[in-house]
Amino acid sequence: FIMIGAITAAMPVNPGDNFTVHYQDLGSISGRFV
């Protein structure tokens, strides 16, 4: 979850934006800002 915070802090996000975070050996997390 720390990685997601760093990414959202570094990139402007708008409603409807999609994101995917890949973790080595742990799979990935996808989400959508609403």
N, C-alpha and C positions, 0 to 999 in steps of 0.2 A: 504494500500500500504506500510505502514511502516513495517508490518510483512514480506512482500515479500522481502524488502530490507535486513532485518535482516537475513532471511533464505539464500538468495543468497550470503550474505557476509560471512556466516558461512560455507557454503558448496561449494566445487569446482563444477563448472558447465561446461559442455562441449556441443558443438553443437549436437543437437539431443536429449538432455536430456529433460525429461518431469517432470513437477512438478504440485502438487495440494495443494492449501492452503485452509483449512476449517475455516470458521468464525462461531462462535456460533451464531445461530439465523439469520445469514446473508447469508447462503449458502456457496459456495466454488468457487474458481477461479482455473482454469487449464490453463496451457500454455506449450509451447515447445520452447526451445532455438534453434536458427538456426544459 
